[in-house]
Amino acid sequence: GPAFAGFVAEYFGLAAPFVVAAGMTIIVTLLLTTIDLEGVSSFGPTGILASVRSAAGDPRVLGATVAVAIAGASSALVTLLAPLELQSSGSSEGSIGIAFSVAAGLFIVGSIATKRIGLRAVRLKTVLAAGLILAFVVSPATASSAPACVVLMLCATSAVRSVLWAVGYPLGASGANQAGVGLGVVMGLLNLVWALSSVVSPLLAGALVGPFGARGTFAISQVVLGAGLVIGWLGFHVRMPEIGRASWRERV
């Protein structure tokens, strides 16, 4: 997708990939109208707010929420700033598109690798480790605005972010089962958190770029992410007596 859009924009103008995407969207939408939904079960009211409160009390749901929030926020941040940095260094639309396509390929590889590990990866410790690694691999773009450093950061963050995505939703599903709430409620909650983080992150990043520049904004994001994860993990440990030590270790 990014490589295609980059080259099309470079040779046919910025509007061209949007026109192609619009045409493809129309085709997909028309195909969706052919799906037969007869016999699909319907569900009555289930007390969404009560279900959300119950789910929020489970550490796994909270861990999944953190994973999705970090993934959404970091994705929006990198998607906003990386092209600006690459373009300011003289990179063409096509080369920027290739960089994003390579990063997407690494995302796929990371997702497959996490899936191969299976349930052993679906733990709060995985979320913590991936989050801390994500904060670290932003360092090349913090240290330099050189295209190689920005592309390295783009690819590394994509690979680490794939772990957060691959672990977050199964972790939330596990928490939903433990809390006794509907799976749809937890999945909806995670999608809501992802959407909010994806909206807020570029707004904050855009506001910070003016006074601090892209490198400063990346540095601030590293500090905020690392400190937030450490504080959150310590907060979880404070709750251990309430949850039960054996239960906590099992959930982690």
N, C-alpha and C positions, 0 to 999 in steps of 0.2 A: 503493500500500500504506500508507504512513505517514498520508496524508491520510484515507483510509478508516478506518484503525484509530483515529486521533485523534477523529474525529467520532462513530464508533460508541461509543468509550469514554466520550466526553463525555455522550452522551444515554442510553446503555443500561448503563453501568458498565464497569469495567476488564476484567471477565471476558469480555464480549461478543466483542471481536475475536479472542480466543484460541479461543472456541468455533467461530466462523466458520472460522478458520484450520485448526482440527482437522478440521472437516467437509470442507473442501477437500482436506486432506491425505489423508483416507480415500479420497476419490473418485480422486485421482491415483494412490494406491497400488493401488487395484483396477484402474485402467486399465493400470498397468505389468504386471500379471499376464497381460495379453492379448498381450504382445509375444512373438513367436516367435524364440527364440535358436538354433534348430536350424541347424547349419552354421557357427556362429561359430567361428573358429579358436581353438585353445588353445595356450598357450606353456609350455614347460618352464622349469626353473630357469635363471637367467642370471647368477648371482653378483651379487646386489644390492649388497653392500658394496663389492666391487671396482669395480662400475660407478659407485657414488656417489663413491668416491675419485677415479676418473678424471674424472668430471664436475666435481668440486669444483676440479680444477686448471685448468679453463678459465675465463678472465676473464669470458666472457659468461654462463656459468652463475652465477658469483659475483655479477655485476651483476644478473642476474635475481632471485637470492636476496635481494639488498639491496632491489630494487624491491618485491618481494612482502612482505618484512618491514616496510618502511616503510608500505606501503599498509594492511596488516593492523593494525599497531599504531596508526596514526593514525586509522583507521576506528573501532576499538574505543574509543580515547580520546575522540574527538569524540562518538560515540554515547552514551557514559556521561555526559560532563560537560555537553554542550550542553543536553539536556533539563532537567537539574538547574538550570542557570543560568537558563533561560527560565522554568521553573516558579517559581523563587524571585522572579522579576521580575513574576509575576502572569499569565504567558501561559497560555492555556487549552490543553487537550489537542488541540482541533481546530486551533488556530493553530500549535502545535508540529508537528503532523502535516503541515500545509501547508508549513511551512519545510523539513521533511525531504523532502517530495515535490518541491519546487522544487530542492533540492540533488541529488536523484536524477535529475531532468531534466537538470541541468547535467552530471552524470556521464555520461549518455547522449550528450549533445552533444560532450563532450570525447573520449569513446571513438570516436565517428564521425569527428571531426576528425582524431584520431590515425591512424585507419585510412585516411583519405583521403591522408595523407602517405605511408603505406606503409612500405617497408623503410628509407627514409631516416631514419625516427624510431627504428628498432630499433638503438640504439647505447647504449654506456655513458654517453656525454655526455648523452643524454636523461635517463637515470636520475639523474645528478648534478644536472642543471639542475632537473628536476621536484622532486627532494628538497629542494634549497635554496629553491625557490619555495614549496614546502609549508611549510617552516619559517617563511618570511616571512609568509605569509598567515594564520598563526595569530595574528599581532599584534593585530588588532582585539579578540579575546577576552582577550588579555593586557592591553590598555590599559584596557578597560572591560567591566563586566558588563551594560551596557545591551542590551536585546533586539536592537536593530538591529545592534550590533557582533557579538553572538553569531551571529545569522543570517548576517551577511556572512562571518564566519569559516567557518561550516558550509557555505555555498554555494561559497566559494572553495576550501576544502580538498577538497570533493567533485570539483570540476572538475579540480584538479591531480592528485588521486589516480587519476582515470580514465586519465591518461596513463601512470602507473606500471603500472596493471593491463594496459593495452593493449600496452605495450612489454615488460613483464616476461616473459610466457609465450613470445612469439615469440623473444625474446632467449635464453631458456633452451633453446628448441628448436634454435636456431642453434648454441648451444654444445654441445648433445648430438650434433649431426651432426659437429661438428669434433672432439669428444672420442671419437667412435666408440662411444657408449653408447646404450642404448635410450631412445627418447623417453619411454616410460612411466616410467622410473626418474627422469628429471629432472622430469617433471610431478608425480610423487609427492613428490619432494623439495621442490618449490616449495609444494605444498599442505600439506606437513608444517610448513614454515617459516611459512606464512600462519596455520595453526592455532595454532602455539605463540605467535606474536606476538599473535594475537587473544585468547589466554588470559592471557598475562603482562601485556599493556598495561593492561587495566582493573584488574587486581589492584594494580599499581604506582600507577596513577592514584588508585585509591580510598585507598591508604595515604598518598599525598601530599596529598590534598585536606584531610585533617584538620589538619595543621600549617601548610600553605601556602595553602589555599583553591584554588578553581578557577583563578583568574587566575595564581596562583603556579605551579600545576601546568602550565598551558599554557606559561608562561615557561620552566620547566625542560625541558619537551619540546622547545621551540625550540632551547635551548642544546645539549641532548644530540644532537638530530638534525643541527643544523648542524655541530657539532664532529665528530660521527661521520663525516659525509660527507667533510669536509675531510681528516681523518686517514686514512680509507679510500682516498681518491683519492691522497694522497701515498704511501700504502703500495703502491698499484698501480704508481706511477711508480718506486718503489725496485726493484720486480720487473722492470722493463723490460729490463735486461741479460739476465736469465734467459730471458725470453720471446722476445726479438728485437725490435729497434726497428721494423722494417718490419711484422712480424706484429702487433705491438701497435697500430700506427697503423691497420692494416686492421681489427682487431677493434673498436677504439674507434669 
